[in-house]
């Protein structure tokens, strides 16, 4: 009977050690995964930012072109009104 208690105690101790070790391993694994996920998100966000900046530059150029056309038309209209 003393042998059974000894075996049971060892089994419980090893179970606790295994659970603690497993918990540490899972924590380490999750931290590594989270780090790689963050790096991936940073790269993706940087790509999105570059795309957005590109679209903004394109829209600014379009607005500037429209502004120049409007000013040219206003100048023509002003010349026509002065000539009439």
C-alpha positions in Angstrom: 0.0 0.0 0.0 2.9 2.3 0.7 4.1 1.6 -2.8 0.8 2.6 -4.3 0.8 5.9 -2.4 4.4 6.6 -3.6 3.5 5.9 -7.2 0.3 8.0 -6.9 2.3 10.9 -5.4 4.9 10.7 -8.2 2.2 10.6 -10.8 0.6 13.7 -9.4 4.0 15.5 -9.1 4.8 14.6 -12.7 1.3 15.7 -13.8 1.8 19.1 -12.1 5.3 19.5 -13.6 4.0 18.6 -17.1 1.1 21.0 -16.8 3.4 23.8 -15.7 5.9 23.0 -18.4 3.1 22.9 -21.0 1.8 26.2 -19.8 5.3 27.8 -20.2 5.6 26.2 -23.7 2.2 27.5 -24.8 3.0 31.0 -23.5 6.3 31.0 -25.3 4.6 29.8 -28.5 1.9 32.4 -28.3 4.4 35.2 -27.8 6.4 34.1 -30.8 3.2 33.9 -32.9 2.0 37.3 -31.7 5.4 38.8 -32.6 5.3 37.4 -36.1 1.6 38.6 -36.5 2.6 42.1 -35.4 5.5 42.2 -37.9 3.1 41.0 -40.7 0.6 43.7 -39.7 3.2 46.4 -39.7 4.3 45.4 -43.2 0.7 45.3 -44.5 -0.1 48.7 -42.9 3.0 50.2 -44.4 1.9 48.9 -47.8 -1.6 50.4 -47.3 -0.1 53.7 -46.2 2.1 53.9 -49.4 -0.9 53.1 -51.5 -3.0 55.8 -49.8 -0.2 58.3 -50.2 0.0 57.5 -53.9 -3.7 58.0 -54.3 -3.5 61.3 -52.5 -0.7 62.5 -54.7 -2.7 61.5 -57.8 -5.9 63.3 -56.5 -3.9 66.4 -55.7 -2.5 66.4 -59.3 -6.0 66.0 -60.7 -7.3 68.9 -58.5 -4.4 71.1 -59.5 -5.2 70.4 -63.2 -8.8 71.2 -62.7 -7.9 74.4 -60.9 -5.6 75.4 -63.7 -8.4 74.7 -66.3 -10.9 76.7 -64.3 -8.5 79.6 -64.0 -7.8 79.5 -67.7 -11.6 79.5 -68.5 -12.2 82.3 -66.0 -9.4 84.3 -67.7 -11.0 83.7 -71.1 -14.4 84.7 -69.8 -12.9 87.9 -68.3 -11.2 88.8 -71.6 -14.5 88.2 -73.5 -16.4 90.4 -71.1 -13.8 93.2 -71.4 -13.9 92.9 -75.2 -17.7 93.2 -75.4 
